[in-house]
Structure formats: structure tokens, C-alpha cells
Amino acid sequence: MADVGKLVHAAVVLREGSGQNWEQFILALREYSATVNQEMVRSPPELLARSQGIAMGVQELLMTLMQAPQTFDKMRVHANTKRARNEQW
């Protein structure tokens, strides 16, 4: 799995800077994801694998961005725990 740390951090910074714009962006991405899924269902057999890949990629990005605040909190706790362990030695 790809390291999403930089993406999560950037998402959290954007969300904190403009919460309303962030919510609008996420809503637009959700609508786009739904449209891509509909297109996948209607895709001709020869393009189905490509359509599935696109739909899965958009869904993965959407989930990563929607979960960014929780993921960022976990990353921060992990970093603080690691730092505390290093300071003990």
C-alpha cells in the first residue's frame, strides 16, 4: 500500500484552513465517485477492467480523504509514542 502520510497531512491542513470549502470538495468527490460507479456498471465488456480500476481508485482516494483527520490523529499519536520511547533511552 502506498504511503498516504503526505496526502493525509495536506488534507488536514486544507480542511482546517477552510472547513466549508473542504466539505464542498468532499461532496463533489462523492458525487463523482457515484458517477464513475454508474459508468462502470454500464461499461462495455472490453472496457470493464479499466472502468473497475478507475472506480476503485476514486473510491480509495475518497476514503483516504474522508478518513484523513482520524488517520492524522493516529499518525500523531504514533510519532509522539516513538519520540517518548527514544527520549527514555
N, C-alpha and C positions, 0 to 999 in steps of 0.2 A: 504494500500500500504506500502511496505517495505521502511524503511529509507535508502535512497541511498547516504546520505551525505559522508560517508567514502569512498564509491566506487567512487563517483564523485571527491572527493579530490585526491585520489590516481591516478585516470585517468588524472587529470590536471597536477599533478606532473610528471607523466611519459611522458605526451605529451610535457611539457616544457623541459624536460631533453633530449629528443630525438625525435624531430618532425618527422623526416623521418621514423624512426622505428615505431612510433605511426601510421603514415599514412599507412604503410605496414600492420600493425596489423589490423587496421580497414578494410582495403581492404580484407584481408584474412577472417575476421569475416563476412563481407558482402557476400563473395563467399560461405562461409559455410552456412550462413542463406539461401541463394538461393538454395543450395543443399538440405538442410533439408526440405525446402518447396516443392521441387520436389519429394522428398521421401514421404512426407506426401500425396501428390496427388496420388501417386502410391501405397499407403499403403492398405493392405487388410482390409476389414471392421472391423474385430476383433481387429485390431491394430490402427484404425483411431484416437480414442480419445487420445491414448498415443502419436501418431505422431503429432497430433494437439498441444498437451501440450508442446512437445519439440520445435516445430516450434515457438509457441508463446513465450516461454521462451528465445529462442535465439534472436528473434526479439526484445523483451523487453530489453535484455542486450545490443544489438547493438544500439538501440535508446538511451538508457541511456548513453552509452559511446560516441556516436556521439554528443549528446547534453551537454556533461559534461562541456565544457567551459562556455556555456551560463547559465547552472544551477549553476555553481560555482559562477559566477558573481552575480546572483540573491541572492544566499546564503550570499555572502559577503555584499551586499547592505542591506539585511535584518538584518544581525548581526550588521552592523555599525549604522543602524537606531535604533535598540534596545538599543545599547550601548549609543547612544546620548540621547535617552529618559531617560535612567537610570541616566545619569550624570546631567540632568536638575533637577531632584528631589533631 
